[in-house]
Amino acid sequence: MKKKILIIIGVILFLSLFLLFFLYFKNDEDDLNYEDKFKDNGYSPSEVTIILDKVPKDSYDYILNLGYDKSLIDILSSSNYDENKFNDYIEYYLKNKKSNINDIITIVNSGYDLMSYPASSLLASLVQEKYYINENVARYLDYGNSHNQDSKKIIGVVNSKADLGFYSNIYDSNLNDNNLILVNKFYHLKEDYTPSDLVTLSGQYNRGANNKMREEAASAFMKMVDAARLENIIIYNMSAFRSYDYQVNLYDKYIKRDGKEAADKYSARPGYSEHQSGLCSDLNEISDSFEGTDEAIWLKNNAYKYGFILRFPKGKEDITGYKYEPWHYRYVGLEAAKIIYEDDITLEEYYAYYIENTSD
């Protein structure tokens, strides 16, 4: 009985080995046949080696039907080539034969659904940006093709909606965003909105009439002022919370003095002022001369450690809609402030990517 079992096991092992050898030599023979076919199509021996090594076997016939194409070798030879994306490379390449191969590979590798968009160096640079949002791609391209700006700026402008024109599309500010509530030339607060947790800044923390901030922001502000004083840097509030009615009078005054177009560059329309949120403060000297002072330099380098950001930075005017204000700081909390500071972005850019982009 044992002998019969051993014989059966032996037969099974023999047949298994025979099958393995058959499949091995059959595959080898198939590869040799395809090698000759690829050579007949005009590919050199080294190019054939690349094809056999990097193209999925079930795509060999498809490649043969395409005929000789040097760009195929360029795709396969790229250091960024991913065999799992082979079919996508070919599909996208066939739609964009005159485009740069590296751009095609970069766009496909991005993982975004962009097959319907023409390949271009602009699109390839956009998909590599950290704050790229796929649903905005058409606007990125429209804006980028009509403005000579780098991809980071293009994404910043579009994500902030500034490409649509300020005050053109109006939304209610989402009060549920709490410290990250966005108030700008697109998002506004209602006329009767006043934060319920305003507290008064006094003593060394204040020298202005508008001396109220929301409780959490005020606490962080006082910590920041105390820390600055330890380094002989004197910081104080000049203007924090301002009501809707206050902004009406202020904005009207600026219009009478400078005209509406000029006023809109440095003053918010009623309801669109961040001061109504109770989360920001104009500090020390509300003047361009504040730039470059020891206080301004300290704030720029340290405010984020206490949850504050420079709200209207230089070079971001086309994103924020306001001229550079070295004195205007906004509380957003420690986590957001750190990202905004380290990535050199605005609250608009942060909000678009981390709040709107992740909403259900």
C-alpha positions as CSV (number, residue, x, y, z in Angstrom):
1,M,0.0,0.0,0.0
2,K,2.8,2.4,0.9
3,K,4.6,1.5,-2.3
4,K,1.5,2.5,-4.4
5,I,1.2,5.8,-2.5
6,L,4.9,6.6,-3.2
7,I,4.5,5.7,-6.8
8,I,1.5,8.0,-7.1
9,I,3.3,10.9,-5.4
10,G,6.3,10.3,-7.7
11,V,4.0,10.5,-10.8
12,I,2.4,13.7,-9.6
13,L,5.8,15.3,-8.9
14,F,7.1,14.2,-12.4
15,L,4.0,15.6,-14.1
16,S,4.3,18.9,-12.1
17,L,7.9,19.3,-13.1
18,F,7.1,18.5,-16.7
19,L,4.4,21.1,-16.8
20,L,6.7,23.7,-15.2
21,F,9.4,23.0,-17.8
22,F,6.8,23.1,-20.6
23,L,5.4,26.4,-19.5
24,Y,8.9,27.8,-19.1
25,F,10.1,26.9,-22.5
26,K,6.8,27.8,-24.0
27,N,7.0,31.3,-22.5
28,D,10.6,31.5,-23.6
29,E,9.6,30.5,-27.1
30,D,6.8,33.1,-27.1
31,D,9.2,35.8,-26.1
32,L,11.6,34.8,-28.9
33,N,8.7,35.0,-31.4
34,Y,7.8,38.4,-30.1
35,E,11.4,39.5,-30.1
36,D,11.6,38.7,-33.8
37,K,8.2,40.5,-34.4
38,F,9.4,43.6,-32.7
39,K,12.6,43.6,-34.7
40,D,10.6,43.2,-37.8
41,N,8.7,46.4,-36.8
42,G,12.0,48.3,-36.7
43,Y,13.0,48.1,-33.1
44,S,16.7,47.7,-32.4
45,P,17.9,44.8,-30.2
46,S,18.3,47.1,-27.2
47,E,14.9,48.6,-27.7
48,V,13.4,45.1,-27.9
49,T,15.0,44.3,-24.6
50,I,13.4,47.3,-23.0
51,I,10.0,46.4,-24.4
52,L,10.2,42.8,-23.3
53,D,11.3,43.9,-19.8
54,K,8.8,46.8,-19.2
55,V,5.7,46.1,-21.2
56,P,3.0,43.8,-19.8
57,K,2.9,40.7,-22.0
58,D,-0.8,41.1,-22.7
59,S,0.1,44.4,-24.4
60,Y,2.6,43.0,-26.8
61,D,0.2,42.6,-29.7
62,Y,-1.2,46.1,-29.1
63,I,2.3,47.5,-29.4
64,L,2.9,45.6,-32.6
65,N,-0.2,47.1,-34.1
66,L,1.1,50.5,-33.3
67,G,4.2,50.0,-35.5
68,Y,7.5,51.4,-34.7
69,D,7.4,54.5,-32.4
70,K,10.5,55.9,-30.7
71,S,8.4,57.7,-28.2
72,L,7.3,54.4,-26.8
73,I,10.9,53.7,-25.9
74,D,11.2,57.1,-24.4
75,I,8.2,56.4,-22.1
76,L,9.6,53.0,-21.1
77,S,13.1,54.4,-20.5
78,S,11.9,57.2,-18.2
79,S,13.0,56.9,-14.6
80,N,9.4,57.7,-13.6
81,Y,7.9,54.9,-15.6
82,D,5.4,52.8,-13.7
83,E,4.5,49.5,-15.4
84,N,1.1,49.6,-13.7
85,K,0.2,52.7,-15.6
86,F,1.4,51.5,-19.0
87,N,-2.0,51.5,-20.7
88,D,-2.7,55.1,-19.4
89,Y,0.6,56.3,-20.8
90,I,-0.2,54.9,-24.2
91,E,-3.8,56.2,-24.2
92,Y,-2.7,59.7,-23.2
93,Y,0.3,59.7,-25.5
94,L,-1.8,58.8,-28.5
95,K,-4.0,61.8,-27.8
96,N,-0.9,64.0,-27.3
97,K,1.8,62.8,-29.7
98,K,3.4,66.2,-30.2
99,S,3.7,66.8,-26.4
100,N,6.8,66.3,-24.2
101,I,7.0,62.7,-23.0
102,N,8.1,63.8,-19.5
103,D,5.0,66.0,-19.3
104,I,2.8,63.1,-20.3
105,I,4.4,60.8,-17.7
106,T,4.1,63.4,-15.0
107,I,0.4,64.1,-15.7
108,V,-0.4,60.4,-15.8
109,N,1.6,59.6,-12.6
110,S,-0.2,62.4,-10.7
111,G,-3.2,60.0,-10.4
112,Y,-5.7,62.7,-11.3
113,D,-8.3,62.1,-14.0
114,L,-6.8,64.3,-16.7
115,M,-7.1,62.2,-19.8
116,S,-9.5,64.7,-21.5
117,Y,-7.1,67.6,-21.0
118,P,-4.3,68.3,-23.5
119,A,-0.8,67.5,-22.2
120,S,1.3,70.6,-21.6
121,S,4.2,71.8,-19.5
122,L,1.7,74.1,-17.6
123,L,-0.5,71.1,-16.6
124,A,2.5,69.0,-15.7
125,S,3.8,71.8,-13.4
126,L,0.3,72.3,-11.8
127,V,-0.2,68.7,-10.8
128,Q,3.1,68.7,-8.9
129,E,2.0,71.6,-6.7
130,K,1.0,70.7,-3.1
131,Y,-2.2,72.7,-3.1
132,Y,-3.5,71.5,-6.5
133,I,-7.2,70.7,-6.4
134,N,-8.4,68.6,-9.4
135,E,-11.9,70.2,-9.6
136,N,-10.2,73.5,-10.3
137,V,-8.0,72.3,-13.2
138,A,-10.0,74.0,-16.0
139,R,-9.7,77.4,-14.2
140,Y,-6.0,76.8,-13.5
141,L,-5.4,76.3,-17.2
142,D,-7.6,79.3,-18.2
143,Y,-5.9,81.6,-15.8
144,G,-2.4,80.2,-16.4
145,N,-2.7,80.5,-20.2
146,S,-3.7,84.2,-19.9
147,H,-1.3,85.2,-17.1
148,N,2.5,84.9,-17.1
149,Q,2.8,83.5,-13.5
150,D,4.3,80.5,-12.0
151,S,2.2,77.4,-11.1
152,K,2.2,78.1,-7.3
153,K,0.7,81.6,-7.9
154,I,-1.8,80.3,-10.4
155,I,-3.1,77.7,-7.9
156,G,-3.2,80.3,-5.1
157,V,-5.2,82.8,-7.2
158,V,-7.7,80.2,-8.4
159,N,-8.1,78.4,-5.1
160,S,-8.9,81.7,-3.5
161,K,-11.4,82.4,-6.2
162,A,-9.6,85.7,-7.1
163,D,-9.6,84.6,-10.8
164,L,-13.4,85.1,-10.7
165,G,-13.1,88.8,-9.7
166,F,-13.5,90.2,-6.2
167,Y,-17.0,90.6,-4.8
168,S,-18.3,88.7,-7.9
169,N,-19.4,85.5,-6.1
170,I,-20.8,86.0,-2.6
171,Y,-21.1,83.4,0.1
172,D,-22.1,83.5,3.8
173,S,-19.1,82.9,6.1
174,N,-19.5,79.6,7.8
175,L,-19.7,80.3,11.5
176,N,-19.1,76.6,12.3
177,D,-15.5,77.1,11.1
178,N,-14.9,78.9,14.4
179,N,-11.2,80.2,14.4
180,L,-10.8,79.4,10.7
181,I,-13.9,81.3,9.6
182,L,-13.1,83.0,6.3
183,V,-14.1,86.7,5.8
184,N,-12.9,88.3,2.7
185,K,-14.1,89.7,-0.6
186,F,-16.1,86.6,-1.3
187,Y,-17.3,85.5,2.2
188,H,-19.2,87.9,4.4
189,L,-20.8,88.1,7.8
190,K,-24.4,89.2,8.3
191,E,-25.2,92.7,9.5
192,D,-26.3,91.5,12.9
193,Y,-23.4,89.2,13.6
194,T,-21.4,89.9,16.8
195,P,-19.3,87.1,18.4
196,S,-20.8,86.0,21.8
197,D,-17.5,85.5,23.5
198,L,-15.8,88.9,23.1
199,V,-13.5,90.0,25.9
200,T,-11.7,93.3,26.5
201,L,-8.0,93.8,26.0
202,S,-6.7,96.3,28.5
203,G,-3.5,97.5,30.2
204,Q,-0.3,96.7,28.3
205,Y,-2.2,94.8,25.7
206,N,-4.2,97.7,24.2
207,R,-4.0,101.3,23.1
208,G,-7.0,101.5,20.9
209,A,-10.7,102.2,21.2
210,N,-11.7,98.9,19.4
211,N,-10.3,96.7,22.2
212,K,-12.3,93.5,22.1
213,M,-11.4,90.1,20.7
214,R,-12.9,86.6,20.9
215,E,-11.9,84.9,24.1
216,E,-9.5,82.3,22.7
217,A,-7.9,84.8,20.3
218,A,-7.5,87.3,23.2
219,S,-5.8,84.7,25.4
220,A,-3.4,83.8,22.6
221,F,-2.8,87.5,21.9
222,M,-1.8,88.2,25.5
223,K,0.6,85.3,25.5
224,M,2.2,86.6,22.4
225,V,2.5,90.1,23.8
226,D,4.0,88.7,27.0
227,A,6.6,86.6,25.1
228,A,7.6,89.6,22.9
229,R,8.1,91.8,26.0
230,L,10.7,89.3,27.3
231,E,12.7,90.1,24.2
232,N,12.1,93.9,24.7
233,I,9.6,93.9,21.8
234,I,6.5,96.0,22.6
235,I,3.3,94.9,20.9
236,Y,-0.2,96.2,21.5
237,N,-3.6,96.3,19.9
238,M,-4.8,99.4,18.1
239,S,-8.0,98.0,16.5
240,A,-9.6,94.6,17.0
241,F,-13.4,93.9,16.8
242,R,-15.3,96.3,14.7
243,S,-19.1,96.1,14.2
244,Y,-20.9,96.1,10.9
245,D,-22.1,99.7,11.5
246,Y,-18.6,100.8,12.4
247,Q,-17.4,99.5,9.1
248,V,-20.2,101.3,7.2
249,N,-19.0,104.6,8.5
250,L,-15.3,103.8,8.0
251,Y,-15.7,102.5,4.5
252,D,-17.9,105.5,3.5
253,K,-15.3,107.8,4.8
254,Y,-12.6,106.2,2.7
255,I,-14.8,106.4,-0.4
256,K,-15.4,110.1,0.1
257,R,-11.7,110.7,0.6
258,D,-10.1,108.4,-2.1
259,G,-13.0,107.0,-4.3
260,K,-14.5,103.5,-4.3
261,E,-11.8,101.8,-6.5
262,A,-9.0,103.0,-4.3
263,A,-10.9,102.3,-1.0
264,D,-11.5,98.7,-2.0
265,K,-7.7,98.1,-2.2
266,Y,-7.2,98.8,1.5
267,S,-10.6,98.8,3.2
268,A,-13.3,96.1,3.4
269,R,-16.9,96.7,2.5
270,P,-19.4,96.3,5.4
271,G,-19.9,92.7,6.2
272,Y,-16.6,91.7,4.5
273,S,-14.3,93.0,7.2
274,E,-12.3,90.4,9.1
275,H,-12.5,92.7,12.1
276,Q,-16.2,91.8,12.5
277,S,-15.1,88.2,13.3
278,G,-13.3,89.3,16.5
279,L,-10.3,87.3,15.5
280,C,-7.9,89.9,14.2
281,S,-6.0,92.9,15.4
282,D,-4.3,95.9,13.8
283,L,-1.1,96.3,15.8
284,N,1.1,99.2,17.0
285,E,1.4,101.6,14.0
286,I,-1.2,101.3,11.3
287,S,1.1,102.6,8.7
288,D,3.5,101.3,6.0
289,S,6.3,102.6,8.1
290,F,5.7,99.7,10.5
291,E,7.4,97.5,8.0
292,G,11.0,96.8,8.9
293,T,10.6,97.8,12.6
294,D,11.9,95.4,15.2
295,E,8.3,94.7,16.2
296,A,7.2,93.9,12.6
297,I,10.2,91.6,12.1
298,W,9.5,89.8,15.4
299,L,5.8,89.3,14.6
300,K,6.6,88.0,11.1
301,N,9.0,85.4,12.6
302,N,7.1,84.4,15.8
303,A,3.4,85.2,15.6
304,Y,2.6,81.7,14.2
305,K,3.9,80.2,17.4
306,Y,0.8,81.7,19.1
307,G,-1.7,80.9,16.4
308,F,-1.5,84.2,14.5
309,I,-0.7,84.9,10.9
310,L,0.2,87.9,8.9
311,R,-3.1,88.2,7.1
312,F,-2.2,90.4,4.1
313,P,1.4,89.6,3.1
314,K,3.5,91.3,0.5
315,G,3.3,89.6,-2.9
316,K,-0.1,88.1,-2.2
317,E,-2.3,91.1,-3.1
318,D,-3.9,89.3,-6.1
319,I,-4.9,86.5,-3.7
320,T,-6.1,88.4,-0.7
321,G,-7.5,91.4,-2.6
322,Y,-5.7,93.9,-0.2
323,K,-2.5,95.7,-0.2
324,Y,0.3,94.5,2.1
325,E,-0.5,95.3,5.7
326,P,2.4,94.5,8.0
327,W,0.3,95.5,11.1
328,H,-2.7,93.2,10.5
329,Y,-2.6,89.8,12.3
330,R,-5.3,87.2,12.4
331,Y,-5.8,84.3,14.9
332,V,-6.3,80.9,13.2
333,G,-5.0,78.5,15.9
334,L,-1.6,76.8,16.2
335,E,-2.0,74.1,13.7
336,A,-3.2,76.2,10.8
337,A,-0.8,79.1,11.6
338,K,2.1,76.7,11.5
339,I,1.1,75.4,8.0
340,I,0.4,78.9,6.7
341,Y,3.7,80.2,7.9
342,E,5.9,77.3,6.8
343,D,4.3,76.9,3.4
344,D,4.1,80.7,2.8
345,I,0.4,80.7,1.9
346,T,-2.6,82.8,2.8
347,L,-5.7,82.0,4.8
348,E,-7.6,81.9,1.5
349,E,-5.2,79.1,0.1
350,Y,-5.4,77.2,3.4
351,Y,-9.2,77.4,3.5
352,A,-9.6,76.2,-0.1
353,Y,-7.4,73.1,0.4
354,Y,-8.0,72.1,4.0
355,I,-11.6,73.2,4.6
356,E,-13.5,73.4,1.3
357,N,-11.6,70.6,-0.4
358,T,-12.3,68.1,2.3
359,S,-15.9,69.0,2.9
360,D,-18.5,66.3,2.1
